[in-house]
Amino acid sequence: MLKGKLVNLRAVEKKDLEEIMKWVNDREVTKYLSAFLYPVSRAEEEKFLERAMSHNDTEKNLIMETKEGDYIGQISLHKIDWKNRNAELGIVIGNKEYWGKGYGTDAIKILLNHAFNQMNLYKVYLRVFDYNQRGVRCYEKCGFIEE
Ligand SMILES: CC(C)(COP(=O)(O)OP(=O)(O)OC[C@H]1O[C@@H](n2cnc3c(N)ncnc32)[C@H](O)[C@@H]1OP(=O)(O)O)[C@@H](O)C(=O)NCCC(=O)NCCS
């Protein structure tokens, strides 16, 4: 488990399906995520969980939870490129009650620390829609700069 001030990051488990199903079809959440264009079935999410629980050299999904162990959302490194030492970060706080309270910033800082100091990556990048000003502000606080 990777520990921060407000959140912990842990491995994905089967039990996370119920919490994930609560937000995957909520457009208020998914309108910020480029990968979510269509309604998502339970079967699709089950497959996602199977993949996320399997070993994968180029992709890592982790669950963000509170210090009390409540599900908040997910954070990931995609397209991990070991040769060029970079990866793309993805994050979603599925439970909207947790938006704007510093949880995203804390989770990103934990994962960046891990990426740079444990995985020896050189660059972590992300993409964000311009209408996602909460996201933009959060990423600026974490040290991302616009390219
Ligand atoms: C984007 C996301 C990960 C950010 O995490 P978070 O915990 O909400 O963000 P934080 O609270 O750490 O930081 C948000 C900052 O934006 C500010 N903010 C909140 N709403 C804002 C808005 N509408 N416009 C501008 N700034 C805003 C907050 O005040 C805070 O800044 P501050 O600390 O200087 O006051 C989270 O909101 C989320 O998952 N949203 C839905 C899915 C999503 O957008 N995923 C990312 C796709 S790129």
The ligand as an SDF file (V2000), in Angstrom:
LIG
                    3D

 48 50  0  0  0  0  0  0  0  0999 V2000
   -9.8320   16.0660  -11.2620 C   0  0  0  0  0  0  0  0  0  0  0  0
   -9.7890   15.4420   -9.8810 C   0  0  0  0  0  0  0  0  0  0  0  0
   -8.9180   14.1920   -9.8950 C   0  0  0  0  0  0  0  0  0  0  0  0
   -9.1350   16.4670   -8.9090 C   0  0  0  0  0  0  0  0  0  0  0  0
   -9.1000   15.9260   -7.6230 O   0  0  0  0  0  0  0  0  0  0  0  0
   -9.6970   16.7900   -6.4110 P   0  0  0  0  0  0  0  0  0  0  0  0
   -9.4700   16.0470   -5.1610 O   0  0  0  0  0  0  0  0  0  0  0  0
  -11.1090   17.1570   -6.7410 O   0  0  0  0  0  0  0  0  0  0  0  0
   -8.7660   18.0790   -6.5050 O   0  0  0  0  0  0  0  0  0  0  0  0
   -8.1100   18.9070   -5.2930 P   0  0  0  0  0  0  0  0  0  0  0  0
   -9.1440   19.1820   -4.2740 O   0  0  0  0  0  0  0  0  0  0  0  0
   -6.8660   18.2300   -4.8510 O   0  0  0  0  0  0  0  0  0  0  0  0
   -7.6840   20.2350   -6.0710 O   0  0  0  0  0  0  0  0  0  0  0  0
   -8.6530   20.9410   -6.8250 C   0  0  0  0  0  0  0  0  0  0  0  0
   -8.3080   22.4120   -6.8890 C   0  0  0  0  0  0  0  0  0  0  0  0
   -9.1670   23.0100   -7.8650 O   0  0  0  0  0  0  0  0  0  0  0  0
   -9.9490   24.0180   -7.2560 C   0  0  0  0  0  0  0  0  0  0  0  0
  -11.2450   23.9830   -7.9070 N   0  0  0  0  0  0  0  0  0  0  0  0
  -12.3330   23.2650   -7.5880 C   0  0  0  0  0  0  0  0  0  0  0  0
  -13.3280   23.5080   -8.4640 N   0  0  0  0  0  0  0  0  0  0  0  0
  -12.8210   24.3830   -9.3570 C   0  0  0  0  0  0  0  0  0  0  0  0
  -13.3540   25.0140  -10.5090 C   0  0  0  0  0  0  0  0  0  0  0  0
  -14.6110   24.7970  -10.9170 N   0  0  0  0  0  0  0  0  0  0  0  0
  -12.5430   25.8720  -11.2000 N   0  0  0  0  0  0  0  0  0  0  0  0
  -11.2800   26.1200  -10.8000 C   0  0  0  0  0  0  0  0  0  0  0  0
  -10.7200   25.5330   -9.7020 N   0  0  0  0  0  0  0  0  0  0  0  0
  -11.4990   24.6790   -9.0060 C   0  0  0  0  0  0  0  0  0  0  0  0
   -9.9810   23.6790   -5.7910 C   0  0  0  0  0  0  0  0  0  0  0  0
  -10.2720   24.8130   -5.0220 O   0  0  0  0  0  0  0  0  0  0  0  0
   -8.5520   23.1490   -5.6120 C   0  0  0  0  0  0  0  0  0  0  0  0
   -7.5960   24.1940   -5.5910 O   0  0  0  0  0  0  0  0  0  0  0  0
   -7.0510   24.8530   -4.2180 P   0  0  0  0  0  0  0  0  0  0  0  0
   -6.4770   23.7760   -3.4060 O   0  0  0  0  0  0  0  0  0  0  0  0
   -6.0330   25.8450   -4.6850 O   0  0  0  0  0  0  0  0  0  0  0  0
   -8.2240   25.4960   -3.5330 O   0  0  0  0  0  0  0  0  0  0  0  0
  -11.2150   15.0840   -9.3500 C   0  0  0  0  0  0  0  0  0  0  0  0
  -11.9590   16.2630   -9.1520 O   0  0  0  0  0  0  0  0  0  0  0  0
  -11.9690   14.1500  -10.2980 C   0  0  0  0  0  0  0  0  0  0  0  0
  -11.7020   12.9750  -10.3270 O   0  0  0  0  0  0  0  0  0  0  0  0
  -12.9100   14.7010  -11.0820 N   0  0  0  0  0  0  0  0  0  0  0  0
  -13.7620   13.9110  -11.9920 C   0  0  0  0  0  0  0  0  0  0  0  0
  -12.9960   13.0960  -13.0300 C   0  0  0  0  0  0  0  0  0  0  0  0
  -11.8420   13.8610  -13.6340 C   0  0  0  0  0  0  0  0  0  0  0  0
  -11.9320   15.0420  -13.9240 O   0  0  0  0  0  0  0  0  0  0  0  0
  -10.7350   13.1480  -13.8500 N   0  0  0  0  0  0  0  0  0  0  0  0
   -9.5260   13.7140  -14.4330 C   0  0  0  0  0  0  0  0  0  0  0  0
   -9.5730   13.7030  -15.9150 C   0  0  0  0  0  0  0  0  0  0  0  0
   -8.1190   14.4620  -16.6620 S   0  0  0  0  0  0  0  0  0  0  0  0
  1  2  1  0
  2  3  1  0
  2  4  1  0
  2 36  1  0
  4  5  1  0
  5  6  1  0
  6  7  2  0
  6  8  1  0
  6  9  1  0
  9 10  1  0
 10 11  2  0
 10 12  1  0
 10 13  1  0
 13 14  1  0
 14 15  1  0
 15 16  1  0
 15 30  1  0
 16 17  1  0
 17 18  1  0
 17 28  1  0
 18 19  1  0
 18 27  1  0
 19 20  2  0
 20 21  1  0
 21 22  1  0
 21 27  2  0
 22 23  1  0
 22 24  2  0
 24 25  1  0
 25 26  2  0
 26 27  1  0
 28 29  1  0
 28 30  1  0
 30 31  1  0
 31 32  1  0
 32 33  2  0
 32 34  1  0
 32 35  1  0
 36 37  1  0
 36 38  1  0
 38 39  2  0
 38 40  1  0
 40 41  1  0
 41 42  1  0
 42 43  1  0
 43 44  2  0
 43 45  1  0
 45 46  1  0
 46 47  1  0
 47 48  1  0
M  END
$$$$
